[in-house]
Amino acid sequence: MRKTLRYSIMCVLMLLSYLPAMAQDVTIDFTKETVAPAVNYVITHNAQGFTFTFSKEKGVSAPKHMGTSSRDVRLYAKNKMVIESETPFNKVVFNISQKGLEQWGDITPSQGDIPKADKEAKTATWTAPSPVTRIEFTVSNQAMYGTRHDKAYAGQFCFNSAVITKATEDTEVVESPVFSHTTGNYFAPFQLNITAPEGYTIRYTLDESNPSDVNGETFTAPITISNFTTVKAIAFNPSNKKSFIVTHTYTFPATRNSIAEIKVLSNKEIAKLVLKDAIVLAAGNDNMFVADESGAIMFYKTGLNYAPGTRINGTLVCKFDRFNNLPEIISAGEDTNDKDLRTTQGTAPTPQPATLNGVKAEDMLGKLVKIDNVQLDSASNRLYAVVGEERIEVYNKTLNALPTSTKIESGSTNNTLTAIVSVYNTNYQLLPISIETVTTGINNVNAEVGNKTQEAIYNLAGQRVDANYKGVVVKNGKKYLQK
């Protein structure tokens, strides 16, 4: 009996002695934490040996800790989150808050893979092949998983708590390898050098697997990088203690010599677009339509905003996408800029004569057209252009080209509609630039001959005109035929 008891006690003591070396989970519950206010758009919070730093960085909105009902952490597009501790850790599980389930975006880590999103469990899990003492996360521009997860919604990352797994106490993290070139887009081959302290051994892979003491190649000379490549590297000190893995991805965008060529790319594919005497057809509300000899396309929130008639020459790094069947150019991040573009102001673009039936074609998307003899009808709070049996929605919100004060009455006929051809899923749309009514056969218009006063006069598109303008005008809220 005594021998059995003695043996049991020894087993318990052995287990207890082993426990400190096992991985441990630490939960930081931000619904219960008292978090200090932000200072210069930066929130710093210490809890259980971990320091969280939330910063605005290049984002539009600053991070928040909601101090009332939800009490979650809210990070917005391009915000940064840093977690650091003296104790190494290799896993963080974020529990997404109710608000976070709406516009849930990825967070890109400085090391390791993008946290795995589990919509059913409402978690995002980041792991590192080797323990770290510091990790940075940057919130993506786009919502990916939430109830509002298309490109129209910016990325957010809102969470209630973080469960951090500490590494074993006997784990030692040594200095990481340093890359000569950072992740990004490159347009010419280069030699990649990887360095570590003297006496260290560097192992690397090019197949996206994790390097280790038995996997990958030993770095002995610079690596030639000439196409899309992900390089992972790890360092070992003379005592064979390892660093955490460093990952860099190098992208070589294809060069496309026209708008037609870029339209054949896959969604979200990055390219270098060559624009040759392209012209801006229309612009407004962060949208811009540009055409060259091969076709036309929409620029969506690229940061480029040129007036209609502007001529563009040069190259642009961008990303191609199709949003509800509409081909468009979107931003590829910091590489999308105007540094290699030349612009000159030209004459206003000339719309292409068209018919309602003729604009319903893929090659017409993004083009500026002019359609005569259009009747305008409304249904379900939407406006439609009608010619015979053909009808297409007239949608002003994309460009907001028509003033909000413009009132277009249903049933008006003999209109000339100048618009951009668009599509939403399978439904073609016309994005109006102007609507003008032909003066013949006009009803309910007051005739005015020779009365050219100084009062403000507007045409039917809501544009102010002078007293020499001929046609239907609006003055003091009434329509007149000015000759």
C-alpha positions in Angstrom: 0.0 0.0 0.0 2.8 2.4 1.0 4.7 1.5 -2.1 1.7 2.2 -4.3 1.1 5.6 -2.6 4.8 6.5 -2.9 4.7 5.6 -6.6 1.6 7.7 -7.2 3.1 10.7 -5.4 6.3 10.4 -7.5 4.2 10.4 -10.7 2.3 13.5 -9.6 5.5 15.3 -8.8 7.0 14.3 -12.1 3.9 15.6 -13.9 4.0 18.9 -12.0 7.7 19.4 -12.8 6.9 18.9 -16.5 4.0 21.3 -16.6 6.0 24.6 -16.8 7.6 23.3 -20.0 4.3 22.7 -21.7 2.6 25.2 -23.9 0.1 27.4 -22.1 -2.8 29.4 -23.3 -3.4 33.0 -22.2 -6.8 34.7 -22.8 -7.0 38.4 -23.1 -10.7 39.3 -23.0 -11.1 42.9 -24.2 -14.8 42.9 -23.2 -13.4 43.0 -19.6 -10.2 44.9 -20.0 -9.8 48.6 -19.1 -8.1 50.1 -22.1 -6.5 53.5 -22.0 -7.6 56.1 -24.7 -5.7 56.5 -27.9 -2.8 58.9 -28.1 -2.1 60.3 -31.6 -4.2 57.5 -33.0 -2.3 54.8 -31.2 -3.7 52.5 -28.5 -1.3 50.6 -26.2 -2.5 48.0 -23.8 -0.6 45.6 -21.5 -2.2 42.4 -20.2 -0.8 39.2 -18.7 2.7 39.8 -20.0 1.6 40.8 -23.5 1.6 44.2 -25.1 -1.0 45.1 -27.8 -0.4 48.2 -29.9 -3.2 49.3 -32.3 -2.2 52.1 -34.7 -3.9 54.0 -37.6 -0.8 53.7 -39.9 -2.0 54.4 -43.5 -5.6 53.9 -42.8 -8.4 56.4 -43.0 -10.1 55.5 -39.7 -8.2 55.1 -36.4 -8.6 51.9 -34.3 -10.9 51.9 -31.4 -11.7 50.0 -28.2 -15.4 50.3 -27.8 -16.0 51.4 -24.2 -19.7 50.8 -24.0 -21.9 47.8 -25.0 -19.7 45.6 -27.2 -16.3 46.6 -25.8 -14.5 44.9 -28.7 -11.4 46.1 -30.5 -12.1 47.6 -33.9 -9.4 47.8 -36.5 -10.0 49.3 -39.9 -8.4 49.0 -43.4 -4.6 49.5 -43.3 -4.6 49.7 -39.4 -1.7 47.8 -37.8 -1.8 45.6 -34.7 1.4 44.5 -32.9 1.5 41.8 -30.2 4.8 41.4 -28.3 6.0 39.6 -25.2 9.2 38.5 -23.5 7.8 35.0 -23.6 7.8 33.4 -27.0 4.5 32.4 -28.5 3.5 30.6 -31.7 -0.3 30.8 -31.9 -3.1 33.4 -31.6 -6.8 32.7 -31.9 -8.9 35.9 -32.4 -12.6 35.6 -31.4 -14.4 37.8 -33.9 -17.0 40.1 -32.4 -20.6 40.6 -33.7 -19.6 43.8 -35.4 -16.6 42.0 -37.0 -18.9 39.5 -38.7 -20.1 42.3 -41.0 -16.9 43.5 -42.8 -14.4 40.8 -41.8 -11.1 41.2 -43.7 -7.8 39.4 -43.7 -4.9 40.6 -41.5 -1.5 40.1 -43.1 1.2 39.0 -40.6 4.8 40.0 -40.7 5.7 36.4 -40.2 3.8 33.2 -41.0 0.6 32.7 -43.0 -2.5 34.9 -43.0 -4.7 33.8 -40.1 -7.2 31.1 -41.1 -10.7 32.3 -40.9 -13.4 30.0 -39.6 -16.8 31.6 -40.2 -18.7 28.9 -38.4 -16.5 29.1 -35.2 -16.2 32.9 -35.6 -12.4 32.8 -35.2 -9.3 33.7 -37.1 -6.2 31.6 -36.1 -2.6 32.6 -36.7 0.2 30.1 -36.2 4.0 30.3 -36.6 6.3 27.4 -37.4 8.7 28.7 -34.8 7.9 30.8 -31.7 8.1 34.6 -31.9 8.3 37.4 -29.4 6.8 40.0 -31.7 4.3 39.8 -34.6 2.7 42.6 -36.7 -0.7 42.4 -38.5 -2.0 44.8 -41.1 -5.7 44.9 -42.0 -6.6 44.4 -45.6 -8.4 46.9 -47.8 -11.3 44.6 -48.6 -13.9 42.7 -46.6 -13.5 39.0 -47.4 -15.7 36.9 -45.1 -18.4 39.0 -43.4 -22.0 39.5 -44.3 -20.8 42.5 -46.4 -17.8 41.0 -48.2 -17.5 42.4 -51.7 -15.1 45.1 -52.9 -17.6 47.9 -52.1 -16.8 47.4 -48.4 -13.5 48.1 -46.8 -11.8 45.5 -44.7 -12.2 45.6 -40.9 -11.0 43.3 -38.1 -13.0 43.5 -34.9 -12.5 41.0 -32.1 -13.6 40.4 -28.5 -10.6 38.4 -27.2 -7.3 36.8 -28.2 -6.1 33.4 -27.0 -2.3 33.3 -27.1 -0.4 30.1 -26.9 3.0 30.4 -25.2 5.8 28.3 -26.4 7.6 25.9 -24.0 9.9 27.5 -21.5 13.0 25.9 -22.9 12.5 27.3 -26.4 15.1 29.9 -27.5 14.4 32.1 -30.4 17.5 33.4 -32.2 18.0 36.3 -34.6 16.0 35.9 -37.9 17.6 36.0 -41.3 17.4 39.3 -43.2 16.3 39.6 -46.9 17.9 42.1 -49.3 14.6 42.7 -51.1 11.2 43.1 -49.5 7.9 41.6 -50.6 6.5 43.5 -53.6 6.2 43.9 -57.4 9.3 43.8 -59.5 9.8 44.3 -63.2 13.3 43.0 -63.8 15.2 40.0 -62.4 17.4 40.5 -59.3 19.8 38.8 -57.0 18.3 38.0 -53.6 20.7 37.9 -50.7 19.9 36.5 -47.3 22.1 37.3 -44.3 22.3 36.2 -40.6 24.9 36.7 -37.8 28.3 35.2 -38.3 28.4 31.5 -37.7 24.7 31.0 -38.4 23.4 28.6 -41.0 20.5 29.7 -43.3 18.1 27.2 -44.8 15.5 28.3 -47.4 12.8 27.0 -49.7 11.2 28.1 -52.9 8.2 25.7 -53.0 6.3 27.4 -50.2 7.1 24.6 -47.7 8.6 25.5 -44.4 12.4 25.3 -44.2 14.0 23.3 -41.3 17.2 21.5 -40.5 16.0 18.7 -42.8 14.0 20.6 -45.4 15.2 23.1 -48.0 18.5 24.2 -49.2 21.5 25.8 -47.4 22.0 29.4 -48.5 25.5 29.8 -49.9 25.1 32.3 -52.7 22.5 34.9 -53.9 19.4 33.5 -55.5 18.2 34.8 -58.9 14.6 35.9 -58.7 13.0 36.4 -62.2 9.3 35.3 -61.8 6.6 34.9 -59.1 8.5 33.3 -56.2 7.8 32.8 -52.4 11.0 32.5 -50.4 11.0 31.2 -46.9 14.2 31.2 -44.8 15.2 30.1 -41.3 18.4 30.6 -39.4 20.3 28.3 -36.9 22.9 29.5 -34.5 26.1 27.4 -33.8 24.2 25.6 -31.0 21.4 24.7 -33.5 18.9 27.0 -31.9 16.5 28.2 -34.6 14.9 31.5 -35.5 11.3 31.9 -36.7 10.7 31.6 -40.4 10.8 34.8 -42.6 8.7 34.8 -45.7 8.8 37.2 -48.7 6.8 36.9 -52.0 8.0 38.5 -55.2 5.6 39.2 -58.0 6.4 40.0 -61.6 3.3 41.6 -63.2 2.8 40.9 -66.9 2.9 43.8 -69.2 -0.4 44.5 -71.1 -0.2 46.9 -74.0 -3.9 47.9 -74.2 -7.2 48.0 -72.3 -8.4 45.0 -74.4 -5.4 43.0 -73.3 -5.9 43.6 -69.6 -9.6 42.5 -69.9 -8.5 38.9 -70.5 -6.7 38.6 -67.1 -8.0 36.6 -64.2 -9.8 38.4 -61.4 -7.4 40.1 -59.0 -4.4 39.6 -61.3 -1.8 42.3 -61.2 -0.5 43.7 -64.4 1.5 46.6 -65.8 -0.8 48.4 -68.2 0.6 50.5 -71.0 -1.7 53.4 -71.9 -1.3 55.0 -75.3 -3.2 58.2 -76.0 -6.0 57.0 -73.7 -8.8 59.5 -72.9 -10.9 60.0 -69.9 -14.6 59.6 -70.9 -16.2 60.4 -67.6 -15.3 60.8 -63.9 -17.0 61.1 -60.6 -17.6 59.6 -57.2 -14.2 57.8 -57.1 -15.0 56.2 -60.5 -13.3 57.0 -63.9 -13.9 55.6 -67.3 -11.0 55.5 -69.7 -10.8 54.4 -73.4 -8.0 53.7 -75.9 -8.3 52.4 -79.4 -8.9 48.9 -78.2 -11.8 49.5 -75.8 -12.9 51.2 -72.5 -12.8 50.2 -68.9 -13.7 51.6 -65.5 -11.1 52.7 -62.9 -12.4 52.0 -59.4 -10.8 53.8 -56.4 -7.3 53.8 -57.9 -6.4 57.2 -56.6 -6.3 58.5 -60.1 -8.8 61.3 -60.7 -8.6 63.1 -64.0 -11.2 65.3 -65.7 -13.1 64.2 -68.8 -11.0 64.9 -71.9 -7.7 64.2 -70.2 -5.2 62.3 -72.4 -3.1 59.7 -70.6 0.2 58.1 -71.8 2.6 55.9 -69.8 2.4 52.8 -67.6 0.4 51.9 -64.6 0.7 49.0 -62.2 -2.8 47.9 -61.4 -5.1 44.9 -60.6 -7.8 43.7 -62.9 -11.2 42.6 -61.6 -14.8 41.9 -62.7 -17.4 43.2 -60.3 -20.8 41.8 -61.2 -19.6 41.4 -64.8 -18.3 44.9 -65.2 -14.6 44.8 -66.1 -12.6 47.3 -64.0 -9.1 48.4 -62.9 -8.6 48.5 -59.2 -5.6 49.4 -57.0 -2.7 47.1 -56.5 -1.7 48.9 -53.3 1.2 51.4 -53.1 2.4 50.3 -56.5 -0.6 51.9 -58.2 0.3 55.5 -58.7 0.9 58.1 -61.4 4.7 58.3 -61.3 5.0 56.7 -64.8 2.0 58.5 -66.3 1.9 61.7 -68.4 -1.4 63.6 -68.8 -2.5 66.5 -71.0 -5.8 68.2 -71.0 -7.6 67.7 -74.3 -11.0 68.5 -75.7 -14.2 66.9 -74.3 -14.7 63.3 -75.5 -17.2 62.8 -78.3 -19.9 60.2 -77.6 -20.5 57.4 -80.0 -23.9 57.3 -81.6 -25.8 54.2 -80.5 -29.1 52.5 -80.0 -30.6 51.0 -76.9 -30.3 47.5 -78.4 -26.8 48.2 -79.7 -25.3 49.0 -76.3 -26.1 45.6 -74.9 -22.8 44.0 -75.8 -19.5 43.2 -74.0 -17.4 45.4 -76.2 -19.6 48.4 -75.4 -19.0 48.3 -71.7 -17.4 51.5 -70.4 -17.9 53.4 -73.7 -19.5 56.9 -73.9 -22.6 56.8 -76.1 -25.3 59.1 -77.3 -28.8 57.8 -77.9 -31.6 59.9 -79.5 -35.4 59.7 -79.3 -35.4 58.2 -75.8 -38.5 58.1 -73.6 -37.9 58.2 -69.9 -40.2 56.0 -67.6 -40.0 55.2 -63.9 -40.9 52.0 -62.1 -40.2 50.9 -58.6 -38.3 54.2 -57.9 -36.0 53.5 -60.8 -35.6 55.4 -64.1 -35.5 53.7 -67.4 -34.6 54.7 -71.0 -37.2 53.3 -73.4 -37.1 53.1 -77.2 -39.7 50.9 -78.7 -39.6 47.5 -76.9 -36.1 48.1 -75.5 -35.5 49.5 -72.0 -32.4 50.0 -69.9 -32.1 51.4 -66.4 -30.6 54.9 -66.1 -28.5 54.8 -63.0 -27.0 58.1 -61.8 -25.3 57.0 -58.5 -22.1 55.6 -60.0 -20.9 58.9 -61.4 -23.4 61.4 -59.9 -23.0 63.3 -63.2 -26.5 64.8 -63.0 -27.0 67.2 -60.1 -29.2 65.8 -57.3 -31.6 68.7 -57.8 -32.3 67.5 -61.4 -35.9 66.2 -61.6 -36.6 64.0 -64.5 -40.3 63.3 -65.0 -41.5 59.9 -66.1 -43.1 59.9 -69.5 -41.0 62.6 -71.1 -40.1 61.9 -74.7 -37.8 63.0 -77.4 -34.8 62.9 -75.1 -31.1 62.7 -76.2 -29.2 60.7 -73.6 -25.5 60.8 -73.3 -24.2 58.1 -71.0 -21.6 55.4 -70.1 -22.6 51.8 -70.8 -22.4 49.7 -67.7 -23.7 46.4 -66.4 -24.8 44.9 -63.0 -24.8 41.1 -63.1 -26.9 40.5 -66.3 -28.7 43.8 -66.4 -27.2 46.6 -68.6 -27.3 50.1 -67.3 -26.7 53.6 -68.6 -24.8 55.9 -66.4 -26.0 59.4 -67.5 -23.8 62.3 -68.3 -26.5 64.5 -69.7 -30.2 64.3 -70.7 -31.4 66.9 -73.2 -35.0 67.2 -74.6 -35.5 68.0 -78.3 -37.6 71.2 -78.6 -40.1 69.9 -81.1 -43.4 68.5 -79.9 -42.9 69.8 -76.3 -45.9 70.0 -74.0 -46.4 72.0 -70.8 -43.6 74.4 -71.6 -44.1 78.2 -71.4 -43.0 79.9 -74.6 -40.7 82.8 -74.1 -39.5 84.9 -77.0 -36.9 87.7 -76.7 -37.1 87.8 -72.9 -33.4 87.4 -71.9 -33.3 88.6 -68.3 -30.4 88.2 -65.9 -32.1 85.5 -63.8 -30.4 82.1 -63.5 -31.2 79.8 -66.4 -30.7 76.0 -66.5 -31.0 73.4 -69.2 -32.9 70.2 -68.6 -29.6 68.5 -67.4 -29.4 71.0 -64.6 -26.5 72.9 -66.1 -26.5 76.7 -65.9 -26.7 78.3 -69.4 -26.6 81.9 -70.5 -29.4 84.0 -72.2 -28.1 83.0 -75.7 -28.9 79.3 -75.1 -31.7 78.1 -77.4 -34.1 75.3 -76.3 -36.0 74.3 -73.3 -34.8 75.9 -70.1 -35.8 76.1 -66.4 -36.1 79.5 -64.8 -37.7 80.1 -61.4 -38.8 76.5 -61.3 -40.7 76.8 -64.6 -40.0 75.5 -68.1 -39.6 77.9 -71.0 -38.9 77.5 -74.6 -36.1 80.0 -75.3 -35.5 81.1 -78.9 
